[in-house]
Amino acid sequence: MAEGLTTWLASDRPASALQARLGRIYYGVGTFARNPLAVIGFLIIATLLVCAAFAPWLAPYTPDALDLDHRLAPPSAGHWLGTDELGRDLASRIIYGSRITLFIVILVAVIAAPIGLVLGAVAGYAGGWLDTALMRLTDIFLAFPRLVLALALAAALGPGIENAVIAIAVTSWPVYARVARAEALVVRNADYVAAARLQGAPAWRIVRRQVMPMCFNSLIVRVTLDMAGIILTAAGLGFLGLGAQPPAPEWGAMIAAGRPYLFDQWWLVAVPGAAIVIVSLGFNLLGDGLRDVLDPRA
């Protein structure tokens, strides 16, 4: 079947729109599947999605169930990853914590990526003083380390997961604006953009229909690669008490709670720390794989 599909896609007959689209999908899936690191990243993120979606069925205990008789218990058959200082099962809290991590990542991407896309596309297409003003604003945000700026904003807004999302989103959009602007600078000189301009299309329509769609591929890759940084920033805010508040099973807050027991009950810090590292690595590997597939110059 695969050989027949390959022959059909490679035939000399004029390709229909459906055939061309299927050919691109087939090529993209094949390119992605040939990258073992990208496949590993995909499996890690797929596992994160499964844990977040089916947490009530996968977790052996409820995340806030107290068992003071087994507090600070090491990993065992009854508690796969041990228990914390209140006897709560760490495996269950890690599984439920994937929901908070995924919620933060998705919400930050939904807020920050469109802002960066619009500002970057407008700046790249318009040029002149508008481009200069928007890029200088972007440089102001990029001049501060993301975690430091997010800490300042979260401290001003107050602790809480919603305020943490806002703080991270405000510090994330400049990177996306830079990516969108770079693509817009190339697209604005394309023939189809010049044709739309000659037909009298207004600038806002050209930006929306011709410029922005050409920025999507690079922006998707950038967002995927940036999710590891978002997770680390969210964990940093949670560690400092500015993210999700107890008893929410947020991974950064779990590390902060286990810090006093680091040398004797190492699993309190090692388990959530490993979860952060593995998920961050998964997003990076997935982003590298998507870059190979979505890069139009590949």
Residue, then its C-alpha position, 0 to 999 in steps of 0.5 A: m500500500a505504501e509503495g502504491l501511494t508513493t507511486w501515485l504521488a510521484s506520477d507524472r500526471p498533473a496533481s490535483a490539490l488533494q493529491a498535492r496536499l496528501g503528498r506534502i503530508y506524506y513527505g512531512v510524516g516520513t521526514f518526521a518519522r525518520n528522526p528518532l529524536a523527534v519521535i522520542g519527543f513526540l512520545i514524551i509529549a503524547t504521554l504528557l497529554v495522556c496523563a493530563a487527559f486521563a489523570p483520574w483513571l491513571a493516578p493510584y490515589t487522589p492528589d490531596a489524599l493524606d496518609l500521615d502513617h506513611r509520610l516520607a515513605p520511599p518508593s515502594a509497591g504501594h507508592w511507586l514514587g514515594t510520598d511527601e511530608l504529608g503522606r500524599d502519593l507523589a506519582s498521583r501528584i505528578i500525574y495531576g501536575s501534568r494538567i497544570t503544566l499543560f494548562i500553563v503552556i497552552l494558555v501562554a502560547v494562545i496569549a503570546a503567539p497571536i500578539g507576537l504574530v500580529l506585531g511582527a507581521v505589521a512591523g515587517y510589512a509596514g517598515g519605517w517608523l512603525d517598524t522602528a517603534l515596535m522593534r524598540l518596544t520588543d528590545i526593551f522586553l528582550a533586554f531583561p531576562r525572562l525569569v527576572l521580568a516574570l518574577a517582577l510582574a508576578a510579584a506585582l500581580g500577586p501569587g496565583i496560576e492566572n497571574a503567573v500565566i499573564a506574567i509569562a505571556v507578557t515576557s514571551w511575545p517579543v521572541y515571536a514578534r521577532v520571528a514573524r517580522a523576519e518572515a514578513l520582511v521576506v514575504r513583503n517583496a514577493d510577487y503575489v503581495a505586489a499583485a495584491r497591492l496593485q489590485g488595491a487591497p488595503a494594507w491590513r488585508i494584505v497583512r492578514r491574508q498574505v503575510m501572516p499565513m507565511c509566518f505560521n510555520s516558523l512561529i509554530v516551530r518557535v512556540t514548540l521550542d519555547m515551551a521548555g522555557i515556559i515550563l521552566t519559568a512556570a516552575g521557577l515561579g511555583f518554586l518561589g511561591l508566585g505560581a500555583q498555590p498549595p495544595a495544587p500539585e504544581w511541579g515547581a511548588m513540589i520541589a520547594a516543599g521537598r527542599p528541606y528533606l533533600f538529603d534524607q528523602w531525595w525523591l521529594v525533589a528528584v521526582p518533580g525535577a525529573a518530570i520538568v527535565i523530561v517534559s522540557l526535553g520532549f518539547n525541544l526534541l519535538g520542536d527540532g523535528l517540526r523544524d525539519v518538516l516545516d522549514p520551507r527551505a528544507 
